[in-house]
Amino acid sequence: MEQLSGDQARRLALGAGGFARPHPDVVGARQLSAALDRLGVLQLDSVSVFARSHYLPLFARLGAYDTAHLDRLIFSRRGRYTEYWAHEAAIIRRDDWPLWQWKRDELRETFTRRDVWVRENTAMLDWLLSELARKGPMTVSDVEHEATERRGPWWGWSDVKLGLEYLFAFGDAVSAGRRGFSRVYALPDQVGLGALHAQRIPREDAQLELVRRSVRALGVGTIGDIADYHRLKITPTKDALRALVDAGEVEQVGVEGWARGGRPLPAFVMAGARIPRRIETTALLSPFDPVVWHRDRALRLFGFPYRIEIYTPAPKRQYGYYTLPVLVDDRLLGRVDLKSDRAAGVLRVQAAWVEPGASAGVLAERVGPLLRQASAWQGLGEVVVSDRGTAAAAVRGALRGA
């Protein structure tokens, strides 16, 4: 496998990401765990205009499921999963906790050396650890301290929040799940992480394993893609890839159209990786789905320029507040801006767009049934389509026809 066409690269990437399989008839803990383990990391995000972002990658790969099952699986204090900065804030397997000790050590050294707040608030950090030891797992709002008040506008963190987040980064405090969407902080021993927390894996060995997993999860990726999956630096990623290629575990390939500055970009695949003959699926992708979370890779794979516009003033938004890419087989054919209007009991399609060169009719025919399924999955009824977007009329017509 020395050279891949663009079609082959897309199918390989989507197959590795779990899109080559039909949705199971029943989705329970086993199916959810298998999908989570295939991804390796499940990114968390607070925006919930349609649904919390971490619910969407599983919906895209498995179809409708009970989100309460996923919450119990990933937010249990002593369950199979925990949370760390493994991409951004993300769910990982509890057994993988030792793979991140190097990062916790690195963050402790970096922040202690460079961050004025950490250096000047050691007493606060010590006090928070003593409070966790005395009272057990707590959210920020559970902490009784005058420094729990936010400073400045709504995003301003209090000193207590800052302190707990630093302790979480260092591993002195860990996640005991979420309450609502607020992280519950605990000491490692309080959630059964003590033994895993004490393990020490050399940095090079841990990063080698993380790079191996990144290649497997991506299917095919450049050095930058692979580094981004677990937010590793480029140099150790290159070193790990060199070792994996030398060991025969990974192969270097070229991909049609993957170039920069007129020079081909080297890409990497697992040795013996099988390319699916076809991908047959229709899926709504979270902005934080591994298929699109690295925007440069989404552009190379699909010719799909993508950004979320939640921080863009409304008059300047091109596509909408929180648009979701629509995957149809092995192409991204469009994007929809969805809102769960729970007061009215409807799913609102605030905008629907078809990509240049794609058919609005084909997009609408495929995404219409999926929107009905998504609405039911969220406990909503009718799907209401606004007039905004190049595919709005077609999507509305497809829903009426259905």
C-alpha positions as CSV (number, residue, x, y, z in Angstrom):
1,M,0.0,0.0,0.0
2,E,2.3,2.7,-1.3
3,Q,-0.1,5.2,-2.8
4,L,-3.8,5.7,-2.0
5,S,-6.4,7.5,-4.1
6,G,-8.6,10.1,-2.4
7,D,-11.5,7.6,-2.4
8,Q,-9.4,4.9,-0.7
9,A,-8.2,7.3,1.9
10,R,-11.7,8.4,2.8
11,R,-13.0,4.8,3.0
12,L,-10.0,3.8,5.1
13,A,-10.5,6.7,7.5
14,L,-14.2,6.1,7.9
15,G,-13.8,2.4,8.3
16,A,-11.3,2.9,11.0
17,G,-13.7,5.4,12.6
18,G,-16.5,2.8,12.8
19,F,-18.6,3.8,9.8
20,A,-18.2,0.6,7.8
21,R,-20.7,-1.3,10.0
22,P,-24.5,-1.3,10.0
23,H,-26.1,0.1,13.1
24,P,-26.9,-2.6,15.7
25,D,-30.5,-3.5,16.4
26,V,-30.0,-2.9,20.1
27,V,-27.5,-0.4,21.6
28,G,-26.5,-1.2,25.2
29,A,-23.3,-1.0,27.3
30,R,-21.4,-3.5,25.2
31,Q,-22.0,-1.6,21.9
32,L,-21.3,1.7,23.5
33,S,-18.1,0.5,25.1
34,A,-16.9,-1.1,21.8
35,A,-17.5,2.2,20.0
36,L,-15.7,4.2,22.7
37,D,-12.7,1.9,22.7
38,R,-12.4,2.2,18.9
39,L,-12.3,6.0,19.2
40,G,-10.0,6.0,22.2
41,V,-11.0,9.5,23.2
42,L,-14.5,11.1,23.4
43,Q,-14.3,14.8,23.6
44,L,-16.5,16.7,26.0
45,D,-17.9,20.2,25.3
46,S,-20.4,22.3,27.2
47,V,-22.5,23.6,24.2
48,S,-25.8,21.8,24.1
49,V,-28.0,23.7,21.6
50,F,-28.9,20.4,19.9
51,A,-27.3,17.7,22.1
52,R,-24.2,17.5,24.2
53,S,-21.3,16.9,21.8
54,H,-20.1,13.7,23.5
55,Y,-23.5,12.0,22.7
56,L,-23.2,12.7,18.9
57,P,-20.2,10.5,17.9
58,L,-22.0,7.4,19.3
59,F,-25.3,8.4,17.6
60,A,-23.5,8.8,14.3
61,R,-22.0,5.3,14.6
62,L,-24.7,3.3,16.4
63,G,-27.9,5.1,15.8
64,A,-30.4,6.1,18.5
65,Y,-29.5,5.0,22.0
66,D,-30.4,5.9,25.6
67,T,-28.0,8.7,26.6
68,A,-28.6,7.8,30.2
69,H,-26.8,4.5,29.5
70,L,-23.8,6.4,28.2
71,D,-23.8,8.7,31.2
72,R,-23.7,5.8,33.6
73,L,-20.9,4.2,31.6
74,I,-18.6,7.2,31.3
75,F,-19.4,9.2,34.5
76,S,-19.5,6.4,37.1
77,R,-17.0,7.0,39.9
78,R,-15.5,3.6,39.7
79,G,-16.5,2.6,36.2
80,R,-14.5,1.6,33.1
81,Y,-13.9,5.2,32.0
82,T,-12.5,8.4,33.4
83,E,-11.6,11.9,32.2
84,Y,-8.5,13.7,31.3
85,W,-6.9,16.2,28.9
86,A,-6.3,13.4,26.3
87,H,-7.2,15.6,23.3
88,E,-9.2,18.4,24.9
89,A,-11.2,17.4,28.0
90,A,-12.1,13.8,27.0
91,I,-13.3,10.5,28.2
92,I,-10.6,7.8,28.2
93,R,-10.4,4.2,29.4
94,R,-9.5,4.1,33.1
95,D,-6.8,1.5,32.4
96,D,-5.1,4.0,30.1
97,W,-4.6,6.5,33.0
98,P,-0.8,5.6,33.3
99,L,-0.3,6.5,29.7
100,W,-0.8,10.2,30.7
101,Q,1.5,10.4,33.7
102,W,4.2,12.1,31.5
103,K,1.7,14.8,30.6
104,R,0.6,15.4,34.2
105,D,4.3,15.7,35.2
106,E,4.9,18.0,32.2
107,L,1.9,20.3,33.1
108,R,3.0,20.4,36.7
109,E,6.5,21.5,35.8
110,T,5.3,24.0,33.2
111,F,2.7,25.7,35.3
112,T,4.8,25.7,38.4
113,R,7.6,27.4,36.5
114,R,5.6,29.8,34.3
115,D,2.2,30.5,35.9
116,V,2.1,33.3,38.5
117,W,-1.2,32.1,39.9
118,V,0.1,28.6,40.7
119,R,3.3,30.0,42.4
120,E,1.3,32.5,44.5
121,N,-1.5,30.1,45.5
122,T,0.1,27.0,46.9
123,A,-1.8,27.5,50.1
124,M,-5.1,27.4,48.1
125,L,-4.0,24.2,46.3
126,D,-3.1,22.6,49.6
127,W,-6.4,23.7,51.2
128,L,-8.4,22.2,48.3
129,L,-6.6,18.9,48.6
130,S,-7.3,18.8,52.3
131,E,-11.0,19.6,51.7
132,L,-11.2,16.8,49.2
133,A,-9.6,14.4,51.7
134,R,-12.0,15.6,54.5
135,K,-15.2,15.8,52.5
136,G,-14.8,13.5,49.6
137,P,-15.7,14.2,45.9
138,M,-17.0,17.7,45.3
139,T,-18.0,20.1,42.5
140,V,-16.8,23.7,42.6
141,S,-20.2,24.8,44.0
142,D,-19.8,22.3,46.9
143,V,-16.7,24.1,48.1
144,E,-17.4,26.6,50.9
145,H,-14.9,29.4,50.4
146,E,-15.1,33.1,49.7
147,A,-13.0,32.5,46.5
148,T,-15.8,30.5,44.9
149,E,-17.2,33.7,43.4
150,R,-16.5,34.2,39.7
151,R,-14.4,37.2,38.7
152,G,-15.4,39.4,35.7
153,P,-17.9,38.2,33.1
154,W,-19.7,34.9,32.9
155,W,-16.6,33.0,31.7
156,G,-14.4,34.3,34.5
157,W,-13.3,31.4,36.8
158,S,-13.1,31.7,40.5
159,D,-9.9,31.0,42.4
160,V,-11.5,27.7,43.6
161,K,-12.3,26.7,40.1
162,L,-8.8,27.6,38.9
163,G,-7.2,25.7,41.7
164,L,-9.3,22.5,41.1
165,E,-8.5,22.7,37.4
166,Y,-4.8,23.0,38.1
167,L,-5.0,20.0,40.5
168,F,-6.9,18.1,37.8
169,A,-4.2,18.8,35.2
170,F,-1.5,17.7,37.6
171,G,-3.5,14.5,38.5
172,D,-3.6,15.5,42.2
173,A,-7.3,15.6,41.8
174,V,-9.2,13.4,39.3
175,S,-12.7,13.2,37.9
176,A,-15.4,11.4,39.9
177,G,-17.9,11.9,37.0
178,R,-20.1,14.8,36.3
179,R,-23.1,16.3,38.0
180,G,-25.2,17.9,35.4
181,F,-22.3,18.9,33.3
182,S,-20.1,20.1,36.3
183,R,-17.0,18.0,36.9
184,V,-16.9,16.3,40.3
185,Y,-13.3,16.4,41.7
186,A,-11.9,13.7,43.9
187,L,-8.6,12.3,45.1
188,P,-7.3,9.3,43.1
189,D,-7.9,6.8,45.9
190,Q,-11.5,8.0,46.4
191,V,-12.4,6.7,42.9
192,G,-10.2,3.6,42.8
193,L,-7.5,5.2,40.7
194,G,-4.8,4.9,43.3
195,A,-2.9,1.9,41.9
196,L,-3.1,3.1,38.3
197,H,-2.0,6.6,39.4
198,A,1.1,5.1,41.0
199,Q,2.2,3.3,37.8
200,R,5.0,4.9,35.9
201,I,5.4,4.3,32.2
202,P,8.4,6.0,30.5
203,R,7.4,9.0,28.4
204,E,8.8,7.5,25.2
205,D,6.9,4.2,25.7
206,A,3.6,6.0,26.5
207,Q,3.9,8.3,23.5
208,L,4.8,5.3,21.3
209,E,1.6,3.6,22.4
210,L,-0.5,6.8,21.9
211,V,0.9,7.3,18.4
212,R,0.1,3.6,17.6
213,R,-3.5,4.1,18.7
214,S,-3.8,7.4,16.8
215,V,-2.8,5.7,13.5
216,R,-5.3,2.9,14.2
217,A,-8.1,5.3,15.1
218,L,-7.5,7.6,12.1
219,G,-7.0,4.9,9.5
220,V,-4.7,7.2,7.6
221,G,-3.1,10.5,8.7
222,T,-0.2,12.8,8.3
223,I,2.3,13.4,11.1
224,G,0.2,16.5,12.1
225,D,-3.0,14.5,12.1
226,I,-1.5,11.8,14.2
227,A,0.0,14.3,16.7
228,D,-3.3,16.2,17.0
229,Y,-5.3,13.1,17.9
230,H,-3.7,13.0,21.4
231,R,-2.3,16.6,21.3
232,L,1.3,15.4,21.1
233,K,4.2,17.4,19.9
234,I,5.5,16.9,16.4
235,T,9.0,15.7,17.3
236,P,8.0,12.8,19.6
237,T,5.3,11.9,17.1
238,K,7.9,11.6,14.3
239,D,10.2,9.6,16.6
240,A,7.4,7.2,17.5
241,L,6.3,6.8,13.8
242,R,9.9,6.1,12.8
243,A,10.1,3.3,15.4
244,L,6.7,1.8,14.4
245,V,7.7,1.8,10.7
246,D,11.0,0.2,11.6
247,A,9.1,-2.4,13.6
248,G,6.8,-3.2,10.6
249,E,3.7,-2.1,12.5
250,V,3.0,1.1,10.5
251,E,3.6,1.8,6.8
252,Q,4.3,5.2,5.1
253,V,2.1,5.9,2.1
254,G,1.2,8.8,-0.2
255,V,-2.3,10.0,-0.7
256,E,-3.6,11.6,-3.9
257,G,-3.9,15.4,-3.4
258,W,-2.2,15.5,0.0
259,A,0.5,18.0,-0.5
260,R,1.8,21.2,1.0
261,G,3.9,23.8,-0.8
262,G,3.9,21.6,-3.9
263,R,5.5,18.7,-2.0
264,P,3.7,15.4,-1.1
265,L,2.7,15.0,2.6
266,P,3.8,11.7,4.0
267,A,0.9,9.7,5.5
268,F,0.8,6.6,7.7
269,V,-1.4,3.6,8.0
270,M,-1.3,0.4,10.1
271,A,0.5,-2.4,8.3
272,G,-2.1,-4.7,6.6
273,A,-4.9,-2.2,7.0
274,R,-7.9,-3.2,4.9
275,I,-9.8,-0.6,2.9
276,P,-13.6,-1.1,3.0
277,R,-15.0,-1.6,-0.5
278,R,-17.8,0.8,0.3
279,I,-19.2,3.0,3.1
280,E,-23.0,3.1,3.4
281,T,-24.1,5.5,6.1
282,T,-25.8,8.8,6.8
283,A,-24.6,10.6,9.9
284,L,-24.6,13.9,11.7
285,L,-21.1,14.7,12.9
286,S,-20.3,16.7,16.0
287,P,-17.9,19.6,15.5
288,F,-15.7,17.5,17.8
289,D,-16.0,14.2,16.1
290,P,-12.6,12.8,15.2
291,V,-13.6,12.7,11.5
292,V,-13.7,16.6,11.4
293,W,-12.1,17.9,14.6
294,H,-8.8,18.5,12.9
295,R,-10.1,21.0,10.3
296,D,-7.1,20.7,8.0
297,R,-7.6,16.9,7.7
298,A,-11.3,17.4,7.0
299,L,-10.3,19.7,4.1
300,R,-7.8,17.2,2.7
301,L,-10.1,14.2,3.1
302,F,-13.4,15.6,2.0
303,G,-12.7,19.0,0.4
304,F,-14.8,20.3,3.3
305,P,-13.8,23.7,4.8
306,Y,-15.3,23.8,8.3
307,R,-15.4,25.9,11.4
308,I,-18.0,26.4,14.1
309,E,-19.4,29.9,14.4
310,I,-20.5,30.0,18.0
311,Y,-18.1,32.8,18.7
312,T,-18.9,34.7,15.5
313,P,-21.4,37.5,15.8
314,A,-24.7,36.4,14.3
315,P,-24.6,38.9,11.3
316,K,-21.2,37.5,10.3
317,R,-22.0,33.8,10.4
318,Q,-21.9,32.1,7.1
319,Y,-23.7,28.8,7.9
320,G,-25.1,29.1,11.4
321,Y,-24.4,28.9,15.1
322,Y,-23.5,25.2,15.5
323,T,-23.6,23.5,12.1
324,L,-23.1,19.8,12.0
325,P,-21.5,18.2,8.9
326,V,-23.7,15.6,7.1
327,L,-21.8,12.4,6.1
328,V,-23.5,10.6,3.3
329,D,-21.6,7.4,2.5
330,D,-18.0,8.5,2.1
331,R,-18.7,12.2,1.4
332,L,-19.6,15.3,3.4
333,L,-22.5,16.6,1.3
334,G,-23.8,19.4,3.5
335,R,-24.3,20.9,6.9
336,V,-27.3,21.6,9.1
337,D,-27.7,24.0,12.0
338,L,-29.9,22.3,14.6
339,K,-31.6,23.4,17.7
340,S,-33.6,21.3,20.2
341,D,-36.5,23.6,21.1
342,R,-37.7,21.8,24.1
343,A,-40.2,24.4,25.1
344,A,-42.1,23.9,21.8
345,G,-41.2,20.2,21.6
346,V,-39.7,20.4,18.1
347,L,-36.3,20.0,16.4
348,R,-35.5,23.2,14.5
349,V,-33.3,23.1,11.4
350,Q,-32.2,26.7,11.5
351,A,-30.2,26.3,8.3
352,A,-29.5,23.6,5.8
353,W,-26.7,23.8,3.2
354,V,-25.5,21.6,0.4
355,E,-21.8,21.6,-0.6
356,P,-20.8,23.0,-4.0
357,G,-21.2,20.4,-6.7
358,A,-23.4,18.2,-4.6
359,S,-27.1,17.6,-5.1
360,A,-29.5,19.2,-2.7
361,G,-32.1,16.5,-3.6
362,V,-29.7,13.7,-2.7
363,L,-28.7,15.3,0.5
364,A,-32.3,15.9,1.5
365,E,-33.4,12.4,0.6
366,R,-30.7,11.0,2.9
367,V,-30.8,13.5,5.7
368,G,-34.6,13.8,6.0
369,P,-35.1,10.4,7.7
370,L,-32.1,11.0,9.9
371,L,-33.5,14.3,11.2
372,R,-36.7,12.5,12.2
373,Q,-34.7,9.9,14.0
374,A,-32.6,12.6,15.7
375,S,-35.7,14.4,16.8
376,A,-37.2,11.3,18.3
377,W,-33.8,10.4,19.9
378,Q,-33.9,13.8,21.7
379,G,-37.5,13.3,22.8
380,L,-38.9,15.8,20.4
381,G,-41.6,15.7,17.8
382,E,-41.9,17.6,14.5
383,V,-38.9,18.7,12.5
384,V,-39.3,22.4,11.5
385,V,-37.1,23.7,8.7
386,S,-36.3,27.4,8.3
387,D,-35.8,29.1,4.9
388,R,-32.1,29.6,5.4
389,G,-29.6,27.7,3.3
390,T,-29.1,26.3,-0.1
391,A,-30.7,22.9,0.9
392,A,-33.5,24.2,3.1
393,A,-36.3,23.9,0.6
394,A,-35.2,20.4,-0.5
395,V,-34.9,19.2,3.1
396,R,-38.4,20.6,3.9
397,G,-39.8,18.9,0.9
398,A,-38.2,15.5,1.8
399,L,-39.6,15.7,5.3
400,R,-43.1,16.5,4.0
401,G,-42.8,13.6,1.5
402,A,-41.8,11.2,4.2
